């Protein structure tokens, strides 16, 4: 059987590592298409190198731009890849423009779609990612859910066929690789911080890099007393420069971090500030409190357990959440047991071209 996997950004590279290994163990022929959604080498190639991913068969170089522009640039290359490879299914991850583009081309060509992280909902339809989740789930044959909550979300939308709870493939990568990060990374030394005595920040979502929102977040950051380590996404760095927004000297702006460096930084921070879905989970798995710079999240369990606080871009709420950030009352296992990739690979082996 042949599977065509579509990846394009940091979380998808991380998720694809253990699943690619599971597919190879079952003699599944996997063809990887890198859409180029993350085109900066520090957000792309470093993950292929560190995670031991095979070289993609196709690189589309979609580059930056609006959601519509970026998605449109992916479609011709994806169509060419599907026509050339004739896969038994197309595998897409998460909620990005790459996810939507892969699903659109597959459904047009009649190729079954397997969606990793199906059923997630933030219930905020102002987010482009929410529409990507909804649309991709509507056309998927195999809906691979990380939680029972995701299954209930799909059922509420009338989707019950092909739905499976498998756990989270990102946890699979975390279990296998994160334990080595502290030993192999000198990220804290380079940032000039000590374990437990700094905050880690990631910031990249479109809503947060708009001038007004970014200025409010910067005001909140500049009011914090603790060191803030900030591996800056190129989009955010450009927005800060364009808006003339200055960050205080305690905010240590660094280039984007690879998987091992980021794992070392996240696992040893006092708290993590982020607008990333994946980073919310990573913080939870490391037992590090999280402050999410959004007003909603698809990973609701992290909030319900008390480990994650939602603030949006409000400076007062951010300051309060950072000051109060601490462990929840309990830390139940969330998002599986570290074997989601094996379950997904077994399910993919049951799929045939329709």
Sine and cosine of phi, psi and omega as CSV:
sin_phi,cos_phi,sin_psi,cos_psi,sin_omega,cos_omega
0.00,0.00,0.56,-0.83,0.04,-1.00
-0.90,-0.44,0.74,-0.68,0.05,-1.00
-0.88,-0.48,0.74,-0.68,0.10,-0.99
-0.97,-0.23,0.89,-0.45,-0.05,-1.00
-0.98,-0.21,0.75,-0.66,-0.01,-1.00
-0.95,-0.33,0.87,-0.49,0.04,-1.00
-0.75,-0.66,0.38,-0.92,-0.02,-1.00
-0.34,-0.94,-0.17,0.99,-0.01,-1.00
-0.61,-0.80,0.10,-1.00,-0.11,-0.99
-0.77,0.64,-0.81,0.58,-0.03,-1.00
-0.87,0.50,-0.58,0.82,-0.01,-1.00
-0.94,0.35,-0.58,0.82,0.07,-1.00
-0.89,0.46,-0.68,0.73,-0.01,-1.00
-0.89,0.45,-0.72,0.69,-0.03,-1.00
-0.91,0.42,-0.56,0.83,-0.10,-0.99
-0.96,0.29,-0.40,0.92,-0.06,-1.00
-0.84,0.53,-0.88,0.48,-0.02,-1.00
-0.92,0.40,-0.50,0.86,0.00,-1.00
-0.95,0.30,-0.62,0.79,0.08,-1.00
-0.87,0.49,-0.64,0.77,0.03,-1.00
-0.90,0.43,-0.65,0.76,0.01,-1.00
-0.92,0.40,-0.61,0.79,0.04,-1.00
-0.92,0.39,-0.67,0.74,0.01,-1.00
-0.88,0.47,-0.60,0.80,0.01,-1.00
-0.91,0.42,-0.36,0.93,0.02,-1.00
-0.97,-0.25,0.26,0.97,0.04,-1.00
0.86,0.51,0.52,0.86,0.09,-1.00
-1.00,0.09,0.74,-0.67,0.02,-1.00
-0.99,0.14,0.96,-0.28,-0.02,-1.00
-0.98,-0.20,0.78,-0.63,0.09,-1.00
-0.93,-0.36,0.87,-0.50,-0.08,-1.00
-0.98,-0.18,0.76,-0.65,0.11,-0.99
-0.92,-0.38,0.86,-0.51,0.08,-1.00
-0.99,-0.15,0.92,-0.39,-0.09,-1.00
-0.96,0.29,-0.32,0.95,-0.08,-1.00
0.99,0.15,0.29,0.96,0.04,-1.00
-0.85,0.53,-0.71,0.70,0.23,-0.97
-0.99,-0.12,0.96,-0.27,-0.13,-0.99
-0.99,-0.15,-0.31,0.95,0.02,-1.00
-0.95,0.33,0.75,-0.66,-0.02,-1.00
-0.82,0.58,-0.53,0.85,-0.03,-1.00
-0.96,0.26,-0.23,0.97,0.08,-1.00
-0.95,-0.31,0.02,1.00,-0.13,-0.99
-0.73,-0.68,-0.98,0.21,-0.16,-0.99
-0.88,0.48,-0.56,0.83,-0.02,-1.00
-0.86,0.51,-0.54,0.84,-0.01,-1.00
-0.96,0.27,-0.60,0.80,0.09,-1.00
-0.88,0.47,-0.64,0.77,-0.01,-1.00
-0.93,0.36,-0.76,0.64,-0.10,-0.99
-0.95,0.31,-0.55,0.83,-0.05,-1.00
-1.00,-0.03,-0.01,1.00,0.04,-1.00
0.93,0.37,0.52,0.85,-0.01,-1.00
-0.98,0.21,0.57,-0.82,0.06,-1.00
-0.93,0.38,0.39,-0.92,0.03,-1.00
-0.90,0.44,0.76,-0.65,0.02,-1.00
-0.87,0.50,0.59,-0.81,0.06,-1.00
-0.95,0.32,-0.47,0.88,-0.02,-1.00
-0.72,-0.70,0.69,-0.72,0.15,-0.99
-0.83,-0.56,0.86,-0.51,-0.15,-0.99
-0.99,-0.13,-0.30,0.95,0.06,-1.00
0.82,0.58,0.78,0.62,-0.02,-1.00
-0.91,0.42,-0.55,0.84,0.06,-1.00
0.94,0.34,-0.26,-0.97,-0.07,-1.00
-1.00,0.00,-0.01,-1.00,0.00,-1.00
0.69,-0.72,-0.04,-1.00,0.05,-1.00
-0.92,0.38,0.22,-0.97,0.01,-1.00
-0.84,0.54,-0.71,0.71,-0.03,-1.00
-0.91,0.41,-0.70,0.71,-0.02,-1.00
-0.89,0.45,-0.72,0.69,-0.05,-1.00
-0.90,0.43,-0.71,0.70,0.01,-1.00
-0.88,0.48,-0.69,0.72,-0.03,-1.00
-0.88,0.47,-0.60,0.80,-0.01,-1.00
-0.93,0.37,-0.38,0.92,0.01,-1.00
-0.98,0.20,-0.48,0.88,-0.22,-0.98
-0.88,0.48,-0.74,0.67,-0.03,-1.00
-0.87,0.49,-0.68,0.73,0.00,-1.00
-0.91,0.41,-0.64,0.77,0.04,-1.00
-0.91,0.42,-0.66,0.75,0.03,-1.00
-0.89,0.46,-0.68,0.74,0.03,-1.00
-0.88,0.48,-0.65,0.76,0.00,-1.00
-0.91,0.42,-0.69,0.73,-0.01,-1.00
-0.91,0.41,-0.66,0.75,0.00,-1.00
-0.92,0.40,-0.59,0.81,-0.02,-1.00
-0.97,0.26,-0.62,0.78,-0.14,-0.99
-1.00,-0.04,-0.42,0.91,-0.02,-1.00
0.75,0.66,0.86,0.51,-0.04,-1.00
-0.95,0.30,0.36,-0.93,0.10,-0.99
-0.97,0.24,-0.40,0.92,0.11,-0.99
-0.33,-0.94,0.30,-0.95,0.09,-1.00
-0.94,-0.35,0.77,-0.64,-0.03,-1.00
-0.97,-0.26,0.85,-0.52,0.03,-1.00
-0.83,-0.56,0.45,-0.89,-0.10,-1.00
-0.85,-0.52,0.72,-0.69,0.28,-0.96
0.95,0.31,-0.75,-0.66,-0.24,-0.97
-0.56,-0.83,0.46,0.89,-0.10,-0.99
-1.00,-0.08,0.03,-1.00,0.09,-1.00
-0.88,0.47,-0.55,0.84,0.06,-1.00
-0.90,0.45,-0.64,0.77,0.02,-1.00
-0.87,0.49,-0.75,0.66,-0.03,-1.00
-0.91,0.41,-0.70,0.71,-0.02,-1.00
-0.88,0.47,-0.70,0.72,0.03,-1.00
-0.87,0.49,-0.66,0.75,0.00,-1.00
-0.93,0.37,-0.64,0.77,0.00,-1.00
-0.88,0.48,-0.73,0.68,-0.01,-1.00
-0.91,0.41,-0.67,0.74,-0.02,-1.00
-0.88,0.47,-0.72,0.69,-0.05,-1.00
-0.92,0.39,-0.56,0.83,0.04,-1.00
-0.91,0.42,-0.55,0.84,-0.03,-1.00
-1.00,-0.09,0.05,1.00,0.06,-1.00
0.96,0.27,0.45,0.89,0.01,-1.00
-0.99,-0.16,0.78,-0.63,0.01,-1.00
-0.85,0.53,0.54,-0.84,-0.05,-1.00
-0.89,-0.45,0.72,-0.70,0.14,-0.99
-0.93,-0.38,0.84,-0.55,-0.08,-1.00
-0.93,-0.36,0.93,-0.38,0.09,-1.00
-0.99,0.15,0.75,-0.66,-0.10,-0.99
0.98,0.22,0.58,0.81,0.08,-1.00
-0.93,0.37,0.48,-0.88,0.14,-0.99
1.00,0.08,-0.05,1.00,0.03,-1.00
-0.96,0.30,0.66,-0.75,0.01,-1.00
-0.60,-0.80,0.74,-0.67,0.17,-0.99
-1.00,-0.09,-0.28,0.96,-0.06,-1.00
0.89,0.46,0.42,0.91,0.11,-0.99
-0.90,-0.43,0.99,-0.15,-0.09,-1.00
-0.99,0.10,0.12,0.99,0.19,-0.98
-0.99,0.15,-0.22,0.98,0.01,-1.00
-1.00,0.05,0.82,-0.57,0.08,-1.00
-0.83,0.56,-0.56,0.83,-0.02,-1.00
-0.89,0.45,-0.54,0.84,0.01,-1.00
-0.91,0.42,-0.66,0.75,0.05,-1.00
-0.92,0.39,-0.60,0.80,0.06,-1.00
-0.87,0.49,-0.69,0.73,0.01,-1.00
-0.88,0.48,-0.75,0.66,-0.06,-1.00
-0.88,0.47,-0.75,0.67,-0.07,-1.00
-0.92,0.39,-0.67,0.74,-0.03,-1.00
-0.92,0.39,-0.64,0.77,0.03,-1.00
-0.89,0.46,-0.54,0.84,-0.02,-1.00
-0.90,0.43,-0.49,0.87,-0.10,-1.00
-0.94,-0.33,0.05,1.00,-0.06,-1.00
-0.99,0.11,0.56,-0.83,0.07,-1.00
-1.00,0.03,-0.66,0.75,-0.02,-1.00
-0.89,-0.46,0.89,-0.46,-0.06,-1.00
-0.94,-0.34,0.95,-0.30,-0.18,-0.98
-0.98,-0.20,0.98,-0.19,-0.17,-0.99
-1.00,-0.09,0.65,-0.76,0.05,-1.00
-0.99,0.17,-0.36,0.93,-0.10,-0.99
-0.57,-0.82,0.26,-0.97,0.12,-0.99
-0.92,0.39,-0.50,0.86,0.07,-1.00
-0.86,0.51,-0.67,0.75,0.03,-1.00
-0.88,0.47,-0.63,0.78,0.05,-1.00
-0.88,0.47,-0.68,0.73,0.01,-1.00
-0.91,0.41,-0.59,0.80,0.05,-1.00
-0.88,0.48,-0.69,0.72,0.02,-1.00
-0.91,0.42,-0.68,0.73,0.00,-1.00
-0.87,0.49,-0.60,0.80,0.02,-1.00
-0.91,0.42,-0.39,0.92,0.04,-1.00
-0.99,-0.13,0.11,0.99,0.04,-1.00
0.99,0.11,0.27,0.96,-0.02,-1.00
-0.96,-0.28,0.93,-0.37,-0.02,-1.00
-0.77,-0.64,-0.35,0.94,-0.03,-1.00
-1.00,0.09,0.63,-0.78,0.04,-1.00
0.96,0.28,0.26,0.97,-0.07,-1.00
-1.00,-0.09,0.76,-0.65,-0.02,-1.00
-0.64,-0.77,0.67,-0.74,0.16,-0.99
-1.00,0.04,0.87,-0.50,-0.07,-1.00
-0.84,-0.54,-0.25,0.97,-0.15,-0.99
1.00,-0.06,-0.14,-0.99,-0.14,-0.99
-0.93,-0.37,0.86,-0.52,-0.01,-1.00
-0.92,0.39,-0.39,0.92,0.04,-1.00
-0.92,0.39,-0.53,0.85,0.10,-1.00
-0.91,0.41,-0.61,0.80,0.05,-1.00
-0.82,0.57,-0.73,0.68,0.01,-1.00
-0.91,0.41,-0.64,0.77,-0.01,-1.00
-0.87,0.49,-0.71,0.70,-0.01,-1.00
-0.88,0.47,-0.63,0.77,-0.10,-0.99
-0.99,0.16,-0.54,0.84,-0.22,-0.98
-0.89,-0.45,-0.51,0.86,-0.16,-0.99
-0.91,0.42,-0.49,0.87,-0.02,-1.00
-0.90,0.43,-0.39,0.92,0.00,-1.00
-1.00,0.06,-0.21,0.98,-0.17,-0.99
-0.89,0.46,-0.71,0.70,-0.07,-1.00
-0.90,0.43,-0.56,0.83,-0.02,-1.00
-0.96,0.27,-0.57,0.82,-0.15,-0.99
-0.99,-0.14,-0.21,0.98,-0.09,-1.00
-0.95,-0.31,0.63,-0.78,0.12,-0.99
-0.94,-0.34,0.47,0.88,-0.11,-0.99
-0.89,0.46,-0.64,0.77,-0.01,-1.00
-0.92,0.40,-0.65,0.76,0.02,-1.00
-0.89,0.45,-0.69,0.73,0.00,-1.00
-0.91,0.42,-0.57,0.82,0.00,-1.00
-0.99,0.16,-0.22,0.98,0.02,-1.00
0.96,0.29,0.61,0.79,-0.01,-1.00
-0.79,-0.62,0.30,-0.95,0.00,-1.00
-0.92,-0.38,0.49,-0.87,-0.01,-1.00
-0.81,0.59,0.72,-0.69,0.06,-1.00
0.97,0.24,0.08,1.00,-0.09,-1.00
-0.81,-0.59,0.56,0.83,0.05,-1.00
-0.38,-0.92,0.26,-0.96,0.12,-0.99
-0.95,-0.33,0.55,-0.84,0.07,-1.00
-0.93,-0.36,0.73,-0.68,-0.03,-1.00
-0.86,-0.51,0.71,-0.70,0.28,-0.96
-0.79,-0.62,0.60,-0.80,-0.11,-0.99
-0.41,-0.91,0.89,-0.46,-0.03,-1.00
-0.46,-0.89,-0.25,0.97,-0.13,-0.99
-0.91,0.40,0.55,-0.84,-0.08,-1.00
-0.80,0.60,-0.69,0.73,-0.04,-1.00
-0.89,0.46,-0.50,0.87,-0.06,-1.00
-1.00,0.01,-0.22,0.98,0.04,-1.00
-0.98,-0.18,0.08,1.00,0.17,-0.99
-0.93,0.36,0.53,-0.85,-0.18,-0.98
-0.79,0.61,-0.74,0.67,-0.07,-1.00
-0.91,0.41,-0.73,0.68,-0.01,-1.00
-0.90,0.43,-0.68,0.73,-0.02,-1.00
-0.90,0.43,-0.61,0.79,0.04,-1.00
-0.90,0.43,-0.63,0.78,0.03,-1.00
-0.92,0.40,-0.68,0.73,0.02,-1.00
-0.90,0.43,-0.66,0.75,0.03,-1.00
-0.88,0.47,-0.63,0.77,0.03,-1.00
-0.88,0.47,-0.65,0.76,0.04,-1.00
-0.91,0.41,-0.69,0.72,-0.01,-1.00
-0.89,0.45,-0.67,0.74,-0.05,-1.00
-0.93,0.38,-0.33,0.94,0.01,-1.00
-1.00,0.03,-0.13,0.99,-0.02,-1.00
-0.98,0.20,0.54,-0.84,-0.03,-1.00
-1.00,0.01,-0.42,0.91,-0.09,-1.00
-1.00,0.09,0.41,-0.91,0.14,-0.99
-0.88,0.48,0.63,-0.78,0.04,-1.00
-0.86,-0.51,0.88,-0.47,0.06,-1.00
-1.00,-0.05,0.83,-0.55,-0.17,-0.99
-0.77,-0.64,1.00,0.04,0.17,-0.99
-0.94,0.34,0.97,-0.25,-0.23,-0.97
-1.00,0.07,0.79,-0.61,0.15,-0.99
-0.89,0.45,0.63,-0.78,0.01,-1.00
-0.80,0.60,-0.62,0.78,0.01,-1.00
-0.88,0.48,-0.68,0.74,-0.03,-1.00
-0.95,0.33,-0.67,0.74,0.04,-1.00
-0.86,0.51,-0.67,0.74,0.01,-1.00
-0.91,0.41,-0.63,0.77,0.00,-1.00
-0.92,0.39,-0.62,0.78,0.06,-1.00
-0.89,0.46,-0.71,0.71,-0.01,-1.00
-0.91,0.41,-0.70,0.71,-0.03,-1.00
-0.89,0.46,-0.64,0.77,-0.02,-1.00
-1.00,0.10,-0.04,1.00,-0.04,-1.00
0.89,0.47,0.52,0.85,-0.04,-1.00
-1.00,0.00,0.86,-0.51,-0.04,-1.00
-0.98,-0.21,0.62,-0.79,0.07,-1.00
-0.95,-0.30,0.54,-0.84,-0.03,-1.00
-0.91,0.42,0.29,-0.96,-0.04,-1.00
-0.90,0.43,-0.34,0.94,0.03,-1.00
-0.98,0.20,-0.19,0.98,0.09,-1.00
-1.00,-0.04,0.95,-0.31,-0.14,-0.99
-1.00,-0.09,0.99,-0.13,-0.06,-1.00
-0.99,0.17,0.84,-0.54,-0.05,-1.00
-0.84,-0.54,0.27,-0.96,0.15,-0.99
-0.90,0.44,0.32,-0.95,0.07,-1.00
-0.81,0.59,0.57,-0.82,-0.07,-1.00
-0.99,-0.17,0.58,-0.81,0.15,-0.99
-0.95,0.30,0.00,-1.00,-0.09,-1.00
-0.89,0.46,-0.73,0.68,-0.09,-1.00
-0.93,0.37,-0.69,0.72,0.02,-1.00
-0.90,0.44,-0.67,0.74,-0.02,-1.00
-0.92,0.40,-0.66,0.75,0.02,-1.00
-0.88,0.48,-0.64,0.76,0.03,-1.00
-0.90,0.44,-0.68,0.73,-0.01,-1.00
-0.93,0.37,-0.70,0.71,-0.06,-1.00
-0.93,0.37,-0.63,0.77,-0.10,-1.00
-0.96,0.28,-0.27,0.96,-0.05,-1.00
-0.89,-0.45,0.12,0.99,0.03,-1.00
-0.97,0.23,0.41,-0.91,0.16,-0.99
-0.94,0.34,-0.62,0.79,0.06,-1.00
-0.40,-0.91,0.38,-0.92,0.03,-1.00
-0.91,-0.40,0.72,-0.69,0.14,-0.99
-0.93,-0.36,0.76,-0.64,-0.11,-0.99
-0.36,-0.93,0.33,-0.94,0.23,-0.97
-0.87,-0.50,0.24,0.97,0.00,-1.00
-1.00,-0.04,0.68,-0.74,0.09,-1.00
-0.92,0.39,-0.73,0.68,-0.03,-1.00
-0.89,0.46,-0.61,0.79,-0.03,-1.00
-0.93,0.37,-0.51,0.86,0.09,-1.00
-0.85,0.52,-0.69,0.73,0.02,-1.00
-0.93,0.37,-0.69,0.72,-0.01,-1.00
-0.86,0.51,-0.69,0.72,0.04,-1.00
-0.85,0.52,-0.68,0.73,-0.01,-1.00
-0.88,0.47,-0.72,0.69,-0.03,-1.00
-0.90,0.44,-0.51,0.86,0.04,-1.00
-0.99,0.15,-0.13,0.99,-0.07,-1.00
0.95,0.31,0.55,0.83,-0.01,-1.00
-0.92,-0.39,0.78,-0.62,0.03,-1.00
-0.86,0.50,0.51,-0.86,-0.08,-1.00
-0.79,-0.61,0.64,-0.77,0.16,-0.99
-0.89,-0.46,0.90,-0.44,-0.07,-1.00
-0.99,-0.16,0.85,-0.52,-0.08,-1.00
-0.99,0.11,0.78,0.62,0.06,-1.00
-0.60,-0.80,0.25,-0.97,0.04,-1.00
-0.99,-0.16,-0.04,1.00,0.04,-1.00
-0.52,-0.86,0.32,-0.95,0.06,-1.00
-0.52,-0.85,0.55,-0.84,0.12,-0.99
-0.99,0.16,-0.26,0.97,-0.01,-1.00
-0.98,-0.19,0.92,0.40,-0.16,-0.99
-0.91,0.42,-0.44,0.90,-0.05,-1.00
-0.89,0.45,-0.53,0.85,0.00,-1.00
-0.92,0.39,-0.50,0.87,0.06,-1.00
-0.98,0.21,-0.69,0.72,-0.05,-1.00
-0.89,0.46,-0.50,0.87,0.01,-1.00
-0.99,0.11,-0.10,1.00,0.04,-1.00
1.00,0.02,0.09,1.00,-0.04,-1.00
-1.00,-0.03,-0.16,0.99,-0.11,-0.99
-0.70,-0.71,0.70,-0.72,0.04,-1.00
-0.85,-0.53,0.67,-0.74,0.02,-1.00
-0.99,-0.15,0.76,-0.65,-0.06,-1.00
-0.80,-0.60,-0.31,0.95,-0.21,-0.98
0.90,0.44,-0.50,-0.86,-0.02,-1.00
-0.97,-0.26,0.31,0.95,-0.04,-1.00
-0.97,0.25,0.88,-0.47,-0.07,-1.00
-0.85,0.53,-0.66,0.75,-0.03,-1.00
-0.91,0.41,-0.67,0.74,0.01,-1.00
-0.92,0.39,-0.61,0.79,0.03,-1.00
-0.90,0.44,-0.73,0.68,-0.01,-1.00
-0.87,0.49,-0.68,0.73,0.00,-1.00
-0.90,0.43,-0.70,0.71,-0.03,-1.00
-0.90,0.43,-0.64,0.76,0.02,-1.00
-0.91,0.42,-0.68,0.73,-0.01,-1.00
-0.89,0.45,-0.59,0.81,-0.08,-1.00
-1.00,-0.07,-0.07,1.00,-0.08,-1.00
-0.87,0.50,0.84,-0.54,0.02,-1.00
-0.33,-0.95,0.04,-1.00,-0.02,-1.00
-0.88,0.47,0.55,-0.83,0.16,-0.99
-0.95,0.30,0.13,-0.99,-0.03,-1.00
-0.92,0.39,-0.46,0.89,0.04,-1.00
-0.59,-0.81,0.23,-0.97,-0.01,-1.00
-0.69,-0.72,0.94,0.33,-0.02,-1.00
-0.93,0.36,0.43,-0.90,0.06,-1.00
-0.91,0.41,0.80,-0.60,0.00,-1.00
-0.86,-0.51,0.60,-0.80,0.19,-0.98
0.96,0.27,0.55,0.83,0.20,-0.98
0.95,-0.30,-0.25,-0.97,-0.10,-0.99
-0.83,-0.56,0.21,0.98,-0.01,-1.00
1.00,0.04,0.17,0.99,0.00,-1.00
-0.82,-0.58,0.45,0.89,0.02,-1.00
-0.89,0.47,-0.60,0.80,-0.05,-1.00
-0.88,0.48,-0.65,0.76,0.02,-1.00
-0.91,0.42,-0.66,0.75,0.02,-1.00
-0.90,0.44,-0.68,0.73,0.00,-1.00
-0.91,0.42,-0.70,0.71,0.00,-1.00
-0.87,0.50,-0.66,0.75,0.04,-1.00
-0.89,0.45,-0.65,0.76,0.01,-1.00
-0.93,0.38,-0.64,0.77,0.02,-1.00
-0.89,0.46,-0.54,0.84,0.00,-1.00
-0.93,0.38,-0.26,0.96,0.04,-1.00
-1.00,0.05,-0.18,0.98,-0.08,-1.00
-1.00,0.09,0.61,-0.79,0.10,-1.00
-0.73,-0.68,0.37,-0.93,0.01,-1.00
-0.89,0.45,0.75,-0.67,-0.06,-1.00
-0.99,0.17,0.00,0.00,0.00,0.00
